[in-house]
C-alpha cells in the first residue's frame, strides 16, 4: 500500500510541468528547512551546554550551602580559640587572622549563592538579610575584643559574657538557608534541567521530521 501510494504521487508529480515541479520541490524543501531552523531557535542554540550548566548549578548550590555553613562554624570556632588561647599574644594574632579569614570566606560564599539564585530569578532577600546579620555579628565580635587584655587571665570570661548568645540568630538563619537549599533550592534547579532536556528532545524531533519530509520529497521527484 505504501509503495502504491508513493507511486501514485510520483506519477501525479511527473504530469506537472517541469517549471512547476521545480517550484514545488523548492517550496517543500525550503519549508522543511525553515521548520528545522525554527525548532533549533526556540530550543537552544547550544542545548548541551545550558543543560550541563543547569545540572552543574544544582551541585554547586549544594556545595556552596555546605561551604557557607562550614565557614561560619569555623569562624565561631576561631573566635573561641581567641578567647581560650589569646593570653599568648602570638596565638591571639594567629586565631584573629583565621577568624577574619573565615568571616570573609563566609561573606564571599553568600555572595556567590546570591548570584547563583539570581540566574533563576529566585528571591534572594533571605540571603541579603543573612549577609547583613553575619556582617553585624562580626562587628560585635571585634568590638568585644577591645575588652580583651592578653595580660589578664580572666579576659576570656569578660569578653565571652559580652557576646554570649549573639551568634544564635545568625546560626538559625544559616541553618534555615541550608535547609531551604537542600529542598526547594535543589528542586528549582532540577526542574530547570528537566525543562531544558525537554526542549532538546523537541528540537531533535522537529529536525528529524523536517529530514523525513525532505527525503520523501526527493523520493517523489525521483532524485534518490
N, C-alpha and C positions, 0 to 999 in steps of 0.2 A: 504493500500500500504506500509506504513511504517513497519507494522508488518511482511508482507511477505518478504520485503527487508531484515529485520533483521534475519528472519528465514532462508533465503537462505544463508546469510553469515555464520550463526551459523552451518548450515548443511555442508557447504564447509569446515569450520574450523575443524569440527569433523572428516572429511575424511582425514585430515592431520595427520601424525604420531605424537604420543604423545610428543616425544622429540622436534619436530619442533613446536608443539603448545606452549610448554613452552618457546622456544626461541622467537617466535613471540610475545607472551604475555609480556615477559621480555623486549624485544626491544621497543614495543609500550609504555609501562608504563615508561620505562627509558627516552624515547624521550619526553614524555609529561611532566615529572618532570623537565627535563633539560630546556624545553621551559618555564615552570613556573619560574624556578630559574633564567633564563636569564632575564625574564621580570622584576623580582624583583630587579635584579642587575642593569639593565640600568634605572630602575625607580628611586627608592630611598630605601636605607636600612631602613630608618625610615621616611616614607613620610609625616606623620602628623607633626613631629617636624619642618622640614625645611619650610613647608607651613605656620605653625603658626609663625615661625620666620620671614618669609617674610612679612606677614600681620602686625606683631608687628613692624617691621622695618619701614613700611610706616607711622605708627602712631608716632613712635619715631622720624622720620625725621621731621614731622610737629611740634612736641613738642620741639625738640631741636632748630628748627628755631625760634620759639616763645620765648624760654628761652634766646637765644643769643641776640635777638633784645631787649627784655625786660631788660636784664642785662646791655646792652650798654646804654640804655636810663636812667637806674637808676644810672649808673656811671656818666653820664653827669649831672644828677640832683644833685648828691652828690658833684660834682665839684662846681656847682652854690651855694650849701649850704655853702661850704667852703668860697667862696668869700663874700657871703652876711653876714654870721654869724661868720666868722673867727676872728673877733676882740676879741671875748671871747676865750681865749686860750683853755679852756676845750672843747668848741664846735668845735674849729678848729681841735683838735686831734680826736674828735668823728667822724666828717664828713670825715676827711682824711682817717681814718681807714675804713670807709664804702666805700669810693672811691676806695681804694686799693682792698677791698674785691670784689666789683662788677667788677673791672678790671680783677681780677684773675678768677672769675666765667665765664666771657665772653671768656677769652682765653681757659679755660677748655671746654666750650661748643663748641668752634670752633674745638678743638682737637677731641672731640667725633664725630662731624659731619664729619671730615676728615676720621676718622676710619670707620664710617658707610658707607660712599660713596666708600671707597676703597674696601668694600666687594662686590660691584657690578661693580668694575673696571671703575668707573667714574672719569674723570679728575678732580683733586682737586686743580688745580692751582689757581682757583678763591679764594678758602678758604685760601690757603697759602699766597696769596697777601693780603687778608683781615687781617689775623693774624699779618702780618708784619706791615701793616698800623695802626692797632689798638695798637700794641706794641709801635710804634714810637710816636703815639698820646699821650700815657700815659707818655712817657719820656719827651715830650714837656710840658705837664701839670706840671709835677713835677719840671722841670727846671724853669718854670714861677713862681712856688711857692717860689723860692728863693727871689723874689721881694716883697713877702708879709710880712708886718710887722703888727703884731696884735695891736701895739700901734698907728698905723697910720690909721685913719678912712677912708682915701682915697685909702688905699691899694687895695681894691677890684677893683677900677677903673683902677689902674695901671696894675694889673695882667690881668684883663679882656681885656684890649687893647692889651696886649702882645700875647694873644692866640685867639683873636676874629676870628671866622670863620675857625679855623684849624680842627674842627671836621666834617666839611661838606663833605669832600671827603670820610672819613670813614663811615659816616652816609649813604651816597649814595651807598657805597659798601654793607653795611648791608642790605639796602632795596632791592638792586638788588639780593642778595643772597636769601633772604626770598621769593621774588617773584619767583625766579627760583625753589626753593624747593616746593612751592605751586603748580607749574605747571609741569614742566619737571621732577623734582625730584620725586614727588609722582607717576607720570606716570611710571617711571623706576621701582620702587618697586612694583607697581600694576601689571605691565607686568610680572615681575619675579614671583609673586604669581600665576598668571594665568598659566604660563608655568609649574610650579611645580604641579598645580592642574591637568593639562592635563597629565603629566607623571603618576600621581597617578591613573587616570582613565584608562590609557593604561595598567598599571601594573595589575590592577584588572581584566581587560578584558582578558589579557593573562593567568592569573591564572585560571580564570573561564573557558576559552577554554580548558586548559590542564585537568581540572577536568571532563569536558564533554567527552573528549577523553578517559580518564581513565575509566569512568563509562560505556561508550559504549563498550570498550574492555571487561570489566568484564561481561556485559550482553551477549556479543557474546560467551564468553567462558563458560557461564552458572554458573559463580561463584556467581552471585547475581540474 
